[in-house]
Amino acid sequence: MSPEAPLQKAYEQFKSLNLNLDITRGKPCSEQLDLSVKLDGILNGNYISDEGIDCRNYGGLGGLQEARKIGTWLLDSPSDEIIVGSNSSLTFMYQYISQAHHHGLEGDGSAWNSFENGVRFLCPTPGYDRHFSICEHLGIEMIPVAMTGNGPNMDQVEALMRSDDSIRGLWCVPKYANPSGDVYSDETVARIAKLGALAASDFRVFWDNAYSVHDLTDQPAKIADIRQLSLDAGTENNLVQFASTSKITFAGAGISFLSSTKKNLKIFTDHLGFRSIGPDKINQLRHARFFETQADLNQHMKKHAAIIQPKFNRVLELLNTELGDQTGVTWTQPKGGYFISFNTQPGLAKEVVKLCAEAGVKLTPAGASFPYGNDPQDSNIRLAPTFPTIDDVDQAIRVFIACVKLATARLTA
């Protein structure tokens, strides 16, 4: 009997179960969302903010002052350098880049789309597919940069910036990066803070601190203070930070934060005023009342960890048990965030995803974590265990492992 035969038989048995499992995206599960049900009715008919603002009415483009306190906890920035928006920080990211692209950040003639040869972004890979989608949608060329385990390869980043004056952005997810789980080292953060000195004045570091409080252990990872390091380097105008409560409270009804210098915020809000008469201040007030103190937030996030950590543990246990001696496959063991990054042998990721789909398990498309969906090694697959039940996670990963084994056996046959 060939080595492939028993693996094919095991795979066919999974197919016969007619499964319908989905681990495509890092969404909170219902139990996590239930942690925030007290948001409903928390205002008890009192819509007046601490500043005396009637939150039911128009206005307040920069968001409520008392909601900004949450942003200070997530981004280590003062409240007067933060504006508060709706549920998705991705909206803020798109709006900021769209403004730079169509209108510029430095007045007439500075629009990125007016440059004859266009502009380029540096994209640490594997990375967040929605970051890359923004660039692709706006026609901004993306340059992949390798991740190292401590963040992007800074030798590569600095060399590219010295040789290419068209570079206008660097995407960063500094803590528990999507999907690798990387935590940027102090050295990496310090070098990123100095990049503005190598670049055009409208270059921006897009610091998406999406997982700043999303720890899975009792020993949270720490990252250096990018704002203070940028101030020390005189590059503070080159930094824009983002965060949200989308994976803290209600994913579809949270609040988001954008932080930068007062100069940058004025330029941004001057344009924002043409698109909005003000955000949902009632939701901002709900969140401010829900999280009265930073300790409230920290306790809330421990409850999140108690729900999802067992799911991560189950995935890692199965991978270690079933694939620990498999040549050429690797995976991350994150201490926070929402993902596990898995690498097959080169040339197998698309086949594994295809086999899983045929067996009733949906995965994020192979290559999604790379600009233009192009993983040159065809090896990376993002696993997202948070949304399904632990039993469904168990079943989905067993199918996934069977597909990895079968695809590998076929390659080496």
C-alpha positions in Angstrom: 0.0 0.0 0.0 1.3 3.4 -0.9 1.9 6.0 1.9 -0.8 8.1 0.3 -3.6 5.5 0.5 -4.4 5.7 4.2 -4.3 9.4 4.1 -6.7 9.5 1.1 -9.0 7.1 3.0 -9.0 9.3 6.1 -9.7 12.3 3.9 -12.6 10.6 2.2 -14.1 9.8 5.7 -14.1 13.5 6.5 -15.7 14.3 3.2 -18.5 11.9 4.0 -19.5 13.9 7.1 -20.8 16.7 4.9 -19.3 19.3 7.2 -19.9 23.0 7.0 -17.3 24.8 9.1 -15.8 28.2 8.6 -12.5 29.5 10.1 -11.9 32.2 7.5 -11.9 35.4 9.5 -11.0 36.5 13.0 -14.4 37.3 14.3 -15.5 37.3 18.0 -17.8 34.5 18.9 -21.2 35.0 20.5 -19.9 34.3 24.0 -17.4 37.2 23.5 -20.1 39.5 22.2 -22.3 38.6 25.2 -19.6 40.1 27.5 -20.8 43.6 26.4 -24.6 43.2 26.6 -24.7 45.8 29.4 -24.0 48.4 26.7 -27.8 48.1 26.0 -29.6 50.4 28.3 -26.5 51.6 30.1 -27.4 55.3 29.5 -30.9 54.8 31.0 -32.3 57.8 29.1 -29.4 60.1 30.0 -27.8 61.3 26.7 -25.9 64.2 28.1 -22.1 63.9 28.2 -19.8 65.1 30.9 -19.3 68.2 28.8 -23.0 68.9 28.7 -23.4 67.7 25.0 -26.7 66.2 24.0 -25.4 63.2 22.2 -28.6 62.7 20.2 -27.9 65.7 18.1 -25.5 66.6 15.2 -21.9 67.8 15.7 -18.7 66.9 17.5 -16.7 65.8 14.6 -13.8 64.7 16.7 -15.9 62.6 19.0 -16.6 62.9 22.7 -13.9 63.8 25.1 -14.9 61.1 27.6 -14.7 58.5 24.9 -11.2 59.5 24.0 -10.0 58.2 27.3 -10.4 54.7 25.9 -8.2 55.7 23.0 -5.5 56.9 25.4 -5.4 53.4 27.0 -5.2 51.7 23.6 -2.7 54.0 21.9 -0.6 55.6 24.7 -1.5 59.0 23.3 -2.9 62.1 25.0 -6.6 62.8 24.5 -6.0 66.0 22.5 -4.2 64.0 19.9 -7.1 61.5 19.4 -10.4 61.6 17.5 -13.1 59.1 17.9 -15.2 57.5 15.1 -17.6 54.7 14.3 -17.1 51.0 14.7 -14.2 50.3 12.3 -10.7 51.7 12.5 -10.4 50.4 8.9 -12.7 53.2 7.9 -10.3 55.8 9.4 -7.4 54.1 7.6 -9.2 54.3 4.3 -10.3 57.8 4.8 -6.8 59.0 5.7 -5.2 57.3 2.7 -8.0 58.3 0.4 -7.5 61.9 1.5 -3.8 61.8 0.9 -4.3 60.1 -2.4 -7.0 62.5 -3.8 -6.3 65.7 -2.0 -2.8 65.5 -0.4 -1.6 66.1 3.1 0.3 69.3 2.3 -1.9 71.5 0.2 -2.2 72.0 -3.5 -0.1 69.7 -5.7 0.5 67.2 -2.9 -2.1 64.6 -3.9 -0.5 61.2 -4.3 -2.5 60.5 -7.4 -1.0 63.6 -9.1 2.5 62.1 -9.0 3.6 61.0 -12.5 5.0 57.6 -11.3 2.5 57.2 -8.4 3.4 56.3 -4.8 4.3 53.0 -3.1 3.7 51.4 0.2 5.8 49.0 2.2 3.8 45.9 3.2 5.2 43.5 5.9 4.2 40.0 4.8 2.4 37.9 5.8 0.1 40.8 6.8 -3.4 42.0 7.0 -5.3 41.5 3.8 -7.6 44.5 4.3 -4.6 46.8 4.5 -3.5 45.5 1.1 -7.0 45.8 -0.3 -7.0 49.6 0.4 -3.8 50.1 -1.5 -5.0 47.9 -4.4 -8.3 49.7 -4.6 -6.6 53.1 -4.8 -4.0 51.9 -7.3 -1.1 52.3 -4.8 1.8 49.9 -5.6 2.7 47.6 -2.8 6.2 46.3 -2.0 6.4 43.2 0.2 8.8 43.3 3.2 9.6 40.1 5.1 8.5 39.6 8.7 11.2 38.3 11.1 9.5 37.3 14.3 10.3 40.7 15.8 8.4 42.7 13.2 9.4 43.8 9.6 12.9 43.3 8.4 14.2 46.8 9.1 17.4 46.4 7.0 15.1 45.8 4.0 12.8 48.6 5.0 15.5 51.2 5.4 17.3 50.1 2.2 14.1 50.5 0.2 13.4 53.9 1.6 16.9 55.2 0.9 16.6 54.0 -2.7 13.0 54.9 -3.5 11.7 58.4 -2.9 8.2 57.4 -4.0 7.5 55.4 -0.8 4.8 57.1 1.2 3.6 54.5 3.7 4.4 51.5 5.9 1.7 49.3 7.3 2.3 48.1 10.8 0.4 45.8 13.2 2.9 46.1 16.1 1.4 43.8 18.7 0.3 40.2 17.9 0.5 41.0 14.2 -2.1 39.7 11.8 -1.5 36.8 11.0 1.9 36.0 12.4 1.4 37.0 16.0 4.7 38.9 15.9 5.4 41.4 18.6 7.6 44.2 17.4 10.9 44.4 19.3 12.0 47.6 21.0 14.8 47.9 18.4 12.3 47.5 15.5 9.9 50.2 17.0 12.8 52.6 17.5 14.0 52.2 13.9 10.4 52.6 12.6 10.2 55.9 14.5 13.2 57.2 12.7 11.9 56.4 9.2 10.5 59.9 8.6 14.0 61.2 8.5 14.6 59.0 5.4 11.4 59.9 3.6 9.3 62.6 2.0 7.4 64.8 4.5 4.1 63.2 3.7 5.4 59.7 4.4 3.3 58.0 7.1 3.7 55.0 9.4 0.2 53.5 9.6 0.4 52.0 13.1 -2.6 49.8 13.4 -2.6 48.7 17.0 -5.6 46.5 16.6 -4.6 44.0 19.3 -3.0 46.2 22.0 -5.1 44.6 24.8 -5.8 41.2 23.2 -3.6 39.1 25.4 -4.0 35.3 25.8 -1.7 34.9 28.8 -1.3 36.6 32.2 2.0 38.1 30.9 1.0 40.6 28.2 3.6 41.4 25.6 4.9 45.0 25.8 5.8 47.2 22.9 7.9 50.4 22.9 6.2 53.8 22.9 6.2 54.7 19.2 4.8 58.2 19.8 7.5 59.1 22.3 10.2 57.7 20.1 8.9 59.6 17.1 8.9 62.8 19.2 12.5 62.1 20.2 13.4 61.6 16.5 11.5 64.7 15.3 9.3 62.5 13.1 6.0 62.8 15.0 4.2 64.1 11.9 5.0 60.9 10.1 3.0 58.8 12.5 -0.7 58.0 12.4 -2.1 55.5 14.9 -5.3 53.5 14.8 -7.3 51.3 17.2 -10.9 50.3 17.9 -13.2 48.3 20.3 -14.4 46.1 17.4 -13.0 43.0 19.1 -13.5 44.4 22.6 -17.3 45.1 22.7 -19.6 44.6 19.7 -17.7 44.0 16.4 -20.3 45.8 14.4 -21.1 48.5 16.9 -17.9 49.6 18.6 -15.9 52.8 18.4 -12.6 53.6 16.7 -9.7 55.9 17.3 -7.2 57.8 15.1 -4.3 59.5 16.8 -1.7 61.9 15.4 -0.3 65.3 15.9 -2.6 68.3 16.2 -1.4 69.5 12.8 -2.3 66.2 11.1 -5.6 65.9 12.9 -6.6 69.4 11.7 -5.8 68.6 8.1 -7.8 65.3 8.4 -10.8 66.8 10.1 -11.0 69.7 7.7 -11.7 67.2 5.0 -13.7 64.9 7.2 -16.2 67.7 7.7 -17.3 67.4 4.1 -18.1 63.7 4.6 -19.8 63.8 8.0 -21.8 66.1 10.4 -20.5 64.1 13.3 -20.2 60.5 14.5 -22.5 58.3 16.6 -22.0 60.1 19.9 -24.6 57.9 21.7 -22.5 54.8 21.1 -19.4 56.7 22.2 -21.1 57.7 25.4 -22.2 54.1 26.0 -18.7 52.9 25.7 -17.4 55.7 28.0 -19.9 54.6 30.7 -19.2 50.9 30.1 -15.4 51.4 30.7 -15.2 54.0 33.4 -11.5 53.0 34.2 -8.7 51.2 32.5 -9.0 48.5 35.1 -12.6 47.9 33.8 -11.1 47.4 30.3 -8.4 45.1 31.6 -10.9 42.9 33.5 -13.1 42.8 30.4 -10.2 41.6 28.2 -9.4 38.8 30.7 -12.9 37.5 30.1 -12.2 37.5 26.4 -9.0 35.5 26.9 -10.8 32.9 29.1 -13.2 32.2 26.2 -10.8 32.0 23.2 -7.5 30.8 24.8 -8.8 27.2 25.0 -9.6 27.3 21.3 -6.0 28.4 20.5 -4.7 25.8 22.8 -6.7 23.1 21.0 -5.4 24.1 17.6 -1.8 24.1 18.9 -2.2 20.8 20.7 -3.5 19.1 17.5 -0.8 20.7 15.3 2.0 19.7 17.7 0.6 16.1 18.1 -0.2 15.4 14.5 2.4 17.5 12.6 5.2 18.0 15.1 7.4 15.6 13.1 6.2 16.6 9.7 9.1 17.9 7.6 8.8 21.4 6.1 5.7 22.7 8.0 5.8 25.4 10.6 3.3 27.5 12.6 3.3 30.3 15.0 2.3 30.0 18.7 0.9 33.5 19.5 0.5 34.9 22.9 -2.3 37.2 21.8 -4.3 38.4 18.9 -6.7 36.4 16.7 -4.6 34.2 14.4 -2.2 31.4 13.9 0.0 31.6 10.8 0.7 28.2 9.2 3.3 27.4 6.5 3.1 24.3 4.4 5.9 23.1 2.2 6.3 25.4 -0.7 3.7 25.0 -3.4 1.0 23.4 -1.3 -1.1 26.2 0.4 -3.6 26.5 -2.4 -4.0 22.7 -2.7 -4.6 22.4 1.1 -7.2 25.2 1.0 -8.9 23.5 -1.9 -8.9 20.1 -0.2 -10.3 21.6 2.9 -13.1 23.3 1.0 -14.1 20.0 -0.7 -14.2 18.5 2.8 -16.5 21.2 4.1 -14.0 23.5 5.9 -13.6 27.0 4.6 -10.3 28.8 5.1 -9.0 32.2 4.1 -7.8 32.0 0.5 -4.1 31.0 0.2 -2.1 34.1 -0.5 -4.6 36.5 1.1 -1.9 37.6 3.6 0.3 38.9 0.8 -0.1 42.0 -1.5 -2.2 41.2 -4.6 -2.9 37.7 -3.1 0.4 36.5 -4.3 2.4 34.3 -1.9 5.5 33.6 -3.9 6.1 30.4 -2.0 2.4 29.3 -2.0 2.9 28.2 1.6 1.1 30.5 4.0 -2.4 29.8 5.4 -4.1 31.9 8.1 -6.0 30.0 10.8 -8.7 31.9 12.7 -10.1 29.9 15.7 -12.0 32.5 17.6 -15.5 32.3 16.0 -16.4 28.6 16.0 -17.2 26.6 19.0 -14.3 24.6 20.5 -15.8 21.4 19.1 -16.0 22.9 15.6 -12.5 24.2 16.0 -11.4 20.7 16.9 -13.1 19.2 13.9 -12.0 21.9 11.4 -8.3 21.5 12.5 -8.5 17.7 12.2 -9.7 18.1 8.6 -7.0 20.7 8.0 -4.3 18.4 9.3 -5.6 15.6 7.1 -5.4 17.8 4.1 -1.9 19.0 4.9 -0.7 15.4 5.3 -2.4 14.3 2.0 -1.1 17.3 0.0 2.4 16.7 1.3 2.2 12.9 0.6 1.1 13.7 -3.0 4.0 16.2 -3.5 6.6 13.7 -2.3 5.2 10.6 -4.0 
